[in-house]
Amino acid sequence: MQHESFAQRSSKLIGLVLVLLAMNLGGCGFQPRGQAVTLAAVPSPVFIAGLASYSDLYRELSRLLKIADIEITSSADESASVLRISGVDSEARVLSVNSRNKAVEYELEESASFALRARDGRQLVETQRVSVLRVQYRPEVGVLGSDREGELMRREMRRDVAGRIVRRLAVQP
């Protein structure tokens, strides 16, 4: 009878632990970021109200809803539900200043409220607010680079707001 070496037993144990961990993550509902969600409770087609069709938030919401197999319509009369977006806000607050009393760090916030109503007037999702916070460091040198970084950060924050709206729609009963 041959005995397994310590290395063989430990590698089998590590493999077993990894398999159990993977099964546990899958069973708890964990999904990698950016994965498509299922929007079974959202009647399609959807009309997005309260946003200009050329805004970043509208485009990102449309993209995410289409990925989830929800049709977007340009008319409330043709829709099965209306996703109303309101209170879209973009703020910047000073977090810290340097020795010359100049702001060098800002807290950026993007937020929006949303509600979903069926064509017959039933409220499918009550009004909820989502927001995303980030911190931006803006040194005195490299102002142009800081401005560009701020624009990119704002665009990413709007994507996050849209993603949070879609994820909240997905978990509604």
Buried (B, 14 or more C-beta within 10 A) or exposed (E): EEEEEEEEEEEEEEEEEEEEEEEEEEEEEEEEEEEEBEBEBBBBBBBBBBBEEEBBBBBBBBBBBEBBEBEBBEEEEEBBBBBBBEEBEEEBEEBEEEEEEEEBBBBBBBBBBBBBBBBEEEEBBEEBEBBBEBEBEBEEEEEEEBEEBBEEBBEEBBBBBBBBBBBBBBEBE
